[in-house]
Amino acid sequence: MSADPDCIFCKIAAGRIPAKKAYEDEELLVFHDIHPWAPVHVLVIPKQHIESLDAVGPEHHALLGRMMALAPRLMRELGVVNGYRTVVNVGRDGGQEVPHLHLHVMGGPRPWARG
């Protein structure tokens, strides 16, 4: 599994930087965002370093499917019952702040909407 030694999400996935985990398996890690936009805001990341959605190839299709399929389960487990939002920012102009593929999953009582 590839990792970038300078990537903060790779360091979190490796356990070198602490995070409040919500889920973990061999391929994925889910942790709570340190700057949440909603009452419940988690990030779903592959443990493998993939810079962005632009870097995804056919070999990643199953992984992307697992990331998306995990969102409903996580929200139920975290008590979100009235809907949630999923967002993948791509590139600097797309709002991606960390160059490691990640899916934001946000929910909870409104008003928390931001862009």
N, C-alpha and C positions, 0 to 999 in steps of 0.2 A: 504494500500500500504506500503510495507516494505521500510525502509531506514536505512542506516548505518550512525550513527552520526559522524563518523570519515572520511567518504568518501567525497572528494571534489566535485564530481559530484552530490551527494545527496544534498550537501549544495547549489550548484548552482541551482538544480531543485527546492529546497525549497525557493529560493530567498534570502538566507543568504549571498551568495557571488554573486556579480554582474557579468553579462556576456552580451555580445552583441548577443541578441537573433535573430534568423532568422525565427523561427516557434515554436509554442507551442500549445498543446492540453492537454486533460486530462491524456494521457498516455505517451506522448513523448515531449521532449524538443530538439531543435536544436539551437546551438550557434556557433559562429565563434571561431576557434582555436586560442589561444593566441600565438602559435608558428607555424604559417602556413607554409606548404610545397609547397603551390601553391597560385596563386592570389586569388582564392576562396577556402577556406578550412573550412568546417563546421563539427561539431560532432553531430550525431544523438544519443540521449541517451533515454532509458526508464526512466521514473521517479521512477519506482520501482527499488530497488537495486537488480541487478543481477550481480554477480561478474565477469563473463566472458561468452564467448560462451560455454565453457565447463559446465557451470552451467545451461544451458538451457534444459528444458524438454518439453514434449508435450503440457503442458499448456501455453507455450510461443510461439508456432508456429504462431499464428495470429499476435502477437506483432512483431515478426521478419519480417513477411511479410509486415506489415505496415511500418517498418523502411526502408526496401528496396524499397518499392513502393513510398515512399516519396522523395527519392533521385532525380529522374528525374524532378519532379515538382520544387523542391528547386533549382536545377541547372538552369532551365529555368528562374525562378523568379530572380535569382542572376546574370543573364546575360551570363551564360556559354552556348555557342552555338556549340562548336566544340568537344564535348566529355568531359568525366570526369572519375575519378577513384574512386572506392569504396574499402575500406580496413577495415577488422576487425582483429586486433592483438589479439592473445590469449596467455595469460600467459607471464611470464618474458622472456623466451627464444623466444617467438613469437613477442616480442617488445611491449607488453602491459604495459604501464607506470602507468595507473590508474586502480585499480581493480574494475571497474564498466563497464559493457558491453557498448561499443560505436562503432558506425560506422563512419569512416572518409569518407567524400565525398569531393573530390578535383578536381578542374578544372581551366580553364583559359589558356591564352596563355603560351606556353612552351618557353624556357626550364626551367622546375622546377623539373624534375624527380629526385627523391632520392630513392634509395632502394626499 
